[in-house]
Amino acid sequence: MINIPTKHLFHYLDTLIETSSDAIIIINKLGEVEYWNSQAEQMYDIPLESIRMKKITNFFNKEDLKIVEILETKEKVSNVYHLPRPDKHVLISSSPIFDEQGNLIGAISIDQDITSIVKLNDKLALTTNELQKIKQQYNVQEQMGPLSGIIGTGLAIKTVKELTLKVAKTDATVLIQGESGVGKELFARGLHEASPRKEKPFIPINCGAIPEALFESEFFGYEKGAFTGANKDGKAGKVEMADGGTLFLDEVGMLPLDMQVKLLRVLQEREVCRIGGVVSRKVDSRIVAATNSDMEEMVKNGLFREDLYYRLNVVSLYVPSLRDRIEDIPDLVNNFLQEYSAKYNKECPSLLNSAMERMISYQWPGNIRELRNIVERIIIFIDKPTIHADDLMNIIPITNNDTITKEGLAQEKAVLEHDRIKEALLETYGNKSAAAKKLGISRVSLYNKIKQYNIEL
């Protein structure tokens, strides 16, 4: 122990405290300020003469004072983040002070100002988000094209994209078929944008979402005064609105039989008559229809007119299900990860091989629509920079078609083990002893696994 003359003790202590770059505050058990160094004056903009021997709660809200809390709890804290004022971020280390008999006589607080660090971090986070959005916009612009929104380079999707672009140059009526959620409307829009009609309207109409009583007015419009409640100026129908452009009939299999007759007449005569009108209007709109129904079966069962079916099915495009294009799943997943990370202002995570294998092995009954929803849930619920397969257990549902065989289970285990080992080595900067300890295995086992999986850093 260093022997310091008593007469010099105060000067040494005072100099020591003033040398600190942190604010040092001492209060007595009544909460009155007994010591307030120059750094505290600068940090809180309160001169010593204004606060000395006055209650500290006169200058701050009691609930914002960790040092006052220490008088009550009598327990010290170290490096606790605190916000004593709305504009002041600090790390506080505070302890109660006891005399020789163990009686509480006050408390001391050492406040480290981290306001500039917090603001810099916030600014950096904001800049990162802005860069991410700019990057995403740049990627979209870079890939601009009639079918740029359709992601995938696999043979199945590539074939239908090429056929779409070829058909787009003609005026042929097109029937797009495929399961729900495969992106049939994207192909319809892409077909329109790649056609000579791209400067004219693209008018979509969901045949499965219109009440039967409103079908005719929605399709053909009405003249003023045609019925009670009608718009006083009348209204153009969807067919008329698509003049010069493209009319997209989604879920065309849901059309009532009487509307099928009227739609067939429009296709044959290329004119439309509004409800309550007597004059037919010529229309030049290309018809693109889409359905997830088996149209041939519907025709056989008398649910869809054969003549309309053949009129619509001049050219047929079949959009493959996600199960038939699993090679595109990684690109789709990564694209949606970036999209929803930007939307929710979060860092874009990466999926380890084990997690991607889980995505690929799932059957996707809801196709791309389901994939998009699941990726959005990943961004919302999982706050990790890297995502493992087991992180997805509560995100991706198990279906009867999603059974994993013994070979598949072994493969998934190997992929997961490879990822965990590589991650541990990266976290320990290649220190194999530390990595083995982190993984809970011996160093010999780790060396064997590294060799088995041919892991390189």
C-alpha positions in Angstrom: 0.0 0.0 0.0 1.3 3.5 -0.9 1.8 5.8 2.0 0.4 9.3 1.1 0.8 12.1 3.7 -2.7 13.0 5.0 -2.2 16.7 4.3 -1.7 15.8 0.6 -4.4 13.2 0.3 -7.2 15.6 -0.7 -5.0 17.2 -3.4 -4.0 13.8 -4.8 -7.6 12.6 -4.9 -8.9 15.9 -6.4 -6.3 15.9 -9.1 -7.0 12.2 -9.8 -10.7 12.9 -10.3 -10.1 16.0 -12.4 -7.8 14.1 -14.6 -10.6 11.7 -15.5 -12.2 12.2 -18.9 -15.5 11.1 -17.4 -18.0 13.0 -15.3 -17.6 12.1 -11.6 -20.5 12.9 -9.2 -20.8 12.3 -5.5 -24.0 12.8 -3.5 -24.7 12.3 0.2 -27.5 10.1 1.5 -29.9 13.1 1.2 -29.2 13.3 -2.5 -27.3 16.5 -2.2 -24.3 17.0 -4.6 -21.0 17.1 -2.7 -18.7 16.6 -5.6 -19.1 17.7 -9.2 -16.0 17.6 -11.3 -15.3 19.9 -14.3 -16.2 17.1 -16.8 -19.6 16.9 -15.2 -20.0 20.7 -15.6 -19.2 20.3 -19.4 -21.3 17.2 -19.9 -24.5 18.5 -18.3 -23.8 22.3 -18.7 -24.3 22.9 -15.0 -21.6 24.9 -13.1 -20.4 23.5 -9.8 -21.5 26.6 -7.8 -25.1 26.2 -9.1 -25.4 22.5 -8.0 -23.1 22.0 -5.0 -25.0 21.0 -1.9 -28.3 21.1 -3.7 -30.5 18.1 -4.3 -29.6 16.5 -7.7 -33.3 15.9 -8.3 -33.7 19.7 -8.7 -31.7 19.4 -11.9 -32.8 16.0 -13.3 -35.9 13.9 -13.2 -35.6 11.4 -10.3 -36.5 8.5 -12.6 -33.6 9.5 -14.9 -31.0 9.3 -12.1 -29.2 6.0 -11.6 -27.2 7.5 -8.7 -30.3 8.2 -6.7 -31.5 4.7 -7.5 -28.3 3.4 -6.0 -29.1 5.1 -2.6 -32.2 2.9 -2.5 -30.8 -0.4 -3.9 -27.4 -0.1 -2.2 -26.0 -2.2 -5.1 -23.3 -1.1 -7.5 -23.7 -1.2 -11.3 -21.1 -1.2 -14.0 -21.3 0.2 -17.5 -25.1 0.5 -17.6 -26.5 2.4 -20.5 -28.5 5.4 -19.3 -30.4 8.4 -20.7 -30.3 11.1 -18.0 -31.5 13.7 -20.6 -33.2 13.2 -24.0 -30.0 14.5 -25.7 -27.4 12.8 -23.5 -26.4 9.1 -23.8 -24.1 7.8 -21.1 -22.6 4.6 -19.7 -22.8 4.7 -15.9 -20.8 2.9 -13.2 -22.2 3.8 -9.8 -21.6 2.5 -6.2 -23.0 3.2 -2.8 -20.6 4.7 -0.2 -20.4 3.3 3.3 -18.6 4.5 6.4 -16.4 2.3 8.7 -19.6 1.1 10.5 -21.2 0.1 7.3 -23.7 3.0 7.3 -24.7 4.4 3.9 -23.3 8.0 3.6 -23.8 8.6 -0.1 -23.2 7.4 -3.7 -20.7 8.0 -6.5 -21.3 7.9 -10.2 -18.9 7.9 -13.1 -20.6 8.9 -16.3 -19.0 8.2 -19.7 -20.5 10.4 -22.5 -21.3 8.2 -25.5 -23.7 10.6 -27.2 -21.5 11.1 -30.2 -21.0 7.3 -30.6 -24.8 6.7 -30.4 -25.5 9.4 -32.9 -22.8 8.1 -35.2 -24.2 4.6 -34.9 -27.7 5.8 -35.7 -26.3 7.8 -38.7 -24.4 4.7 -39.9 -27.5 2.5 -39.6 -29.5 5.0 -41.5 -26.8 5.3 -44.2 -26.7 1.5 -44.4 -30.4 1.3 -44.9 -30.3 4.0 -47.6 -27.5 2.3 -49.4 -29.4 -1.0 -49.3 -32.4 0.7 -50.8 -30.3 2.4 -53.5 -28.6 -0.9 -54.3 -32.0 -2.6 -54.6 -33.3 0.2 -56.9 -30.1 -0.1 -58.9 -30.5 -3.8 -59.3 -34.1 -3.3 -60.4 -33.2 -0.7 -62.9 -30.3 -2.8 -64.2 -32.6 -5.7 -64.8 -35.4 -3.6 -66.3 -37.3 -5.4 -69.0 -40.7 -6.8 -69.8 -40.1 -9.9 -67.6 -37.7 -8.4 -65.1 -40.0 -9.1 -62.2 -39.9 -12.8 -62.9 -36.8 -14.2 -61.2 -35.2 -17.5 -62.3 -32.8 -18.8 -64.8 -33.7 -22.5 -64.7 -34.7 -24.3 -67.9 -38.4 -24.5 -66.9 -38.9 -20.8 -66.3 -36.5 -19.8 -69.1 -38.6 -21.8 -71.6 -41.9 -20.1 -70.7 -40.2 -16.6 -70.6 -38.8 -17.1 -74.1 -42.2 -18.3 -75.4 -43.9 -15.3 -73.7 -41.6 -12.8 -75.5 -42.2 -14.5 -78.8 -46.0 -14.4 -78.5 -45.9 -10.8 -77.2 -45.0 -9.6 -80.7 -48.3 -10.9 -82.0 -51.9 -10.0 -81.2 -52.9 -13.6 -80.5 -55.2 -14.3 -77.6 -53.3 -16.1 -74.8 -54.4 -18.5 -72.1 -51.9 -18.7 -69.1 -52.3 -21.8 -67.0 -50.7 -22.8 -63.8 -51.3 -23.4 -60.1 -52.3 -20.6 -57.8 -49.4 -18.4 -56.7 -47.0 -19.2 -59.6 -47.1 -15.6 -60.9 -49.5 -15.8 -63.8 -50.3 -12.1 -63.6 -46.6 -11.2 -63.8 -46.4 -13.1 -67.1 -49.6 -11.3 -68.4 -48.1 -7.9 -67.5 -44.7 -8.9 -69.0 -46.5 -10.0 -72.2 -48.2 -6.6 -72.4 -45.0 -4.7 -71.7 -43.2 -6.6 -74.4 -45.9 -6.0 -77.0 -46.6 -3.1 -79.4 -49.5 -2.2 -77.1 -47.2 -1.4 -74.2 -48.1 2.3 -74.3 -51.8 1.6 -74.0 -53.6 0.4 -70.8 -53.2 -3.0 -69.1 -56.6 -3.6 -67.5 -56.8 -6.6 -65.1 -60.1 -8.0 -63.9 -60.4 -10.9 -61.4 -63.3 -12.9 -62.5 -63.4 -14.8 -59.2 -63.7 -11.7 -57.1 -66.7 -10.0 -58.8 -70.2 -10.6 -57.4 -72.3 -12.2 -60.1 -74.8 -9.4 -60.2 -72.0 -6.9 -61.0 -70.3 -8.9 -63.8 -72.1 -7.2 -66.7 -71.6 -3.6 -65.5 -67.9 -4.3 -64.6 -67.2 -5.8 -68.0 -69.3 -3.7 -70.3 -70.1 -0.5 -68.3 -73.4 1.4 -68.4 -75.0 4.5 -69.8 -76.3 7.3 -67.5 -79.6 6.5 -65.9 -79.3 2.8 -66.8 -80.4 1.7 -63.3 -81.0 3.1 -59.8 -77.8 4.3 -58.2 -75.9 4.5 -61.5 -73.3 7.2 -62.0 -75.1 10.2 -63.6 -72.4 10.3 -66.4 -72.4 6.6 -67.0 -69.3 4.4 -66.7 -67.0 2.6 -69.1 -66.5 -1.1 -68.5 -63.2 -2.9 -68.3 -63.4 -4.1 -71.9 -63.8 -0.6 -73.2 -61.1 0.7 -70.8 -58.7 -1.7 -72.4 -59.2 -0.3 -75.9 -55.8 -0.3 -77.7 -54.2 -2.2 -74.8 -54.6 -5.5 -73.0 -57.5 -6.9 -71.1 -56.3 -9.5 -68.5 -59.0 -12.0 -67.4 -57.7 -13.6 -64.2 -59.4 -16.7 -62.9 -61.4 -16.9 -66.2 -62.8 -20.3 -65.2 -64.9 -18.5 -62.6 -67.0 -16.7 -65.3 -70.8 -17.6 -65.1 -72.1 -19.3 -68.2 -74.3 -16.3 -69.3 -71.2 -14.0 -69.1 -69.2 -16.5 -71.1 -71.7 -16.1 -74.0 -71.4 -12.3 -73.9 -67.6 -12.4 -73.6 -67.5 -14.7 -76.7 -69.5 -12.2 -78.6 -67.0 -9.4 -77.7 -64.2 -11.6 -78.9 -65.9 -12.4 -82.2 -67.3 -9.0 -83.1 -64.8 -6.7 -81.4 -67.4 -4.4 -80.1 -69.2 -3.7 -76.8 -72.6 -2.2 -75.8 -73.0 -0.6 -72.4 -75.9 -1.5 -70.2 -78.8 0.8 -71.1 -77.1 1.7 -74.4 -78.3 1.2 -77.9 -75.0 2.0 -79.8 -72.2 -0.5 -79.9 -68.6 0.8 -79.4 -65.7 -0.7 -81.4 -62.9 -2.0 -79.1 -59.4 -3.2 -80.1 -58.1 -4.9 -77.0 -56.0 -8.0 -76.8 -57.3 -10.7 -74.5 -55.0 -12.5 -72.1 -56.7 -15.0 -69.7 -55.4 -17.0 -66.8 -56.7 -19.9 -64.8 -55.6 -22.5 -62.3 -58.5 -24.8 -63.2 -58.4 -27.8 -65.5 -60.3 -26.1 -68.4 -60.6 -29.2 -70.5 -62.3 -31.0 -67.6 -64.6 -28.0 -67.0 -65.6 -28.2 -70.7 -66.3 -31.9 -70.4 -68.5 -31.2 -67.4 -70.4 -28.4 -69.0 -69.0 -25.7 -66.7 -67.2 -23.8 -69.4 -68.2 -23.2 -73.0 -66.1 -25.2 -75.5 -66.3 -22.4 -78.2 -65.0 -19.8 -75.7 -62.3 -22.1 -74.4 -60.9 -22.6 -78.0 -61.3 -18.9 -78.6 -59.2 -18.1 -75.5 -56.7 -20.9 -76.0 -55.1 -19.7 -79.3 -51.8 -19.8 -77.6 -51.3 -21.6 -74.3 -48.6 -20.7 -71.8 -48.0 -23.0 -68.8 -46.2 -21.5 -65.8 -44.4 -24.2 -63.9 -44.9 -24.7 -60.2 -42.1 -23.9 -57.8 -41.7 -27.7 -57.2 -40.7 -28.0 -60.9 -38.1 -25.2 -60.7 -36.3 -25.8 -57.4 -33.1 -24.5 -59.0 -34.6 -21.0 -58.9 -35.4 -21.1 -55.2 -32.1 -19.7 -53.9 -32.4 -16.7 -56.3 -36.0 -16.1 -55.3 -35.2 -16.4 -51.5 -32.2 -14.0 -51.7 -34.3 -11.5 -53.8 -37.1 -11.5 -51.2 -34.7 -11.3 -48.3 -33.3 -8.1 -49.8 -36.8 -6.7 -50.5 -38.2 -7.3 -47.0 -34.9 -6.2 -45.3 -35.2 -2.9 -47.0 -39.0 -2.7 -46.2 -38.5 -3.3 -42.5 -35.1 -1.4 -42.2 -33.2 -4.5 -41.0 -29.9 -6.0 -42.0 -30.2 -8.5 -44.7 -29.4 -12.0 -43.3 -27.8 -14.8 -45.1 -29.1 -18.4 -45.2 -26.6 -21.1 -44.5 -26.6 -24.2 -46.7 -28.7 -26.1 -44.2 -31.4 -23.5 -44.2 -31.4 -23.2 -48.0 -31.7 -27.0 -48.2 -34.7 -26.8 -45.9 -36.3 -24.2 -48.3 -35.5 -26.4 -51.3 -36.9 -29.6 -49.8 -40.2 -28.1 -48.9 -43.0 -28.8 -51.4 -44.4 -25.2 -51.6 -48.1 -25.9 -52.2 -48.6 -22.1 -52.3 -45.8 -21.7 -54.8 -44.0 -18.3 -55.0 -46.8 -16.5 -53.1 -46.2 -18.8 -50.1 -42.4 -18.5 -50.5 -42.7 -14.7 -50.4 -44.8 -14.8 -47.3 -42.4 -17.1 -45.5 -39.4 -15.0 -46.3 -41.3 -11.9 -45.0 -41.9 -13.9 -41.7 -38.2 -14.7 -41.6 -37.2 -11.0 -41.7 -39.9 -10.1 -39.1 -39.2 -12.9 -36.5 -35.6 -13.9 -36.9 -33.0 -11.3 -35.8 -29.8 -13.1 -36.7 -27.2 -12.3 -39.3 -27.0 -16.0 -40.4 -29.9 -18.4 -40.4 -29.7 -22.1 -39.7 -32.2 -24.8 -40.7 -33.4 -25.1 -37.1 -34.3 -21.4 -37.1 -36.9 -22.3 -39.7 -38.7 -25.0 -37.8 -41.5 -22.6 -36.7 -41.5 -20.7 -40.0 -41.9 -23.5 -42.6 -44.8 -25.9 -42.0 -44.4 -29.6 -42.2 -46.6 -31.2 -44.8 -47.3 -34.9 -45.7 -45.4 -34.3 -48.9 -42.4 -33.0 -47.0 -41.2 -36.3 -45.5 -37.4 -36.6 -45.1 -35.9 -40.0 -45.8 -33.0 -41.5 -43.8 -30.6 -40.5 -46.6 -32.1 -37.0 -46.7 -31.9 -36.7 -42.9 -28.2 -37.7 -43.0 -27.5 -35.3 -45.7 -29.3 -32.5 -43.9 -27.3 -33.3 -40.7 -24.0 -33.2 -42.6 -24.9 -29.8 -44.2 -25.8 -28.4 -40.7 -22.6 -29.8 -39.2 -20.5 -28.3 -41.9 -22.2 -24.9 -41.4 -21.8 -24.9 -37.6 -18.1 -25.8 -37.8 -17.3 -23.2 -40.5 -19.2 -20.5 -38.5 -17.3 -21.4 -35.3 -14.0 -21.2 -37.1 -14.9 -17.8 -38.5 -16.0 -16.5 -35.1 -12.7 -17.6 -33.6 -10.6 -16.3 -36.5 -9.4 -19.8 -37.3 -8.4 -20.8 -33.8 -9.2 -24.5 -33.8 -8.8 -25.0 -30.0 -11.3 -22.1 -29.4 -13.6 -23.4 -32.1 -13.6 -26.9 -30.7 -14.4 -25.6 -27.2 -17.3 -23.5 -28.7 -18.7 -26.5 -30.5 -18.3 -28.8 -27.5 -16.1 -31.3 -29.2 -12.5 -32.4 -28.9 -9.8 -30.8 -31.0 -9.1 -34.2 -32.7 -12.8 -34.5 -33.6 -12.7 -31.0 -35.1 -9.6 -31.8 -37.2 -11.4 -35.0 -38.5 -14.5 -33.0 -39.3 -12.5 -30.3 -41.1 -10.9 -33.0 -43.2 -14.2 -34.9 -43.8 -16.0 -31.8 -45.1 -13.0 -30.3 -46.8 -13.5 -27.0 -44.9 -11.1 -24.2 -45.9 -10.8 -20.7 -44.3 
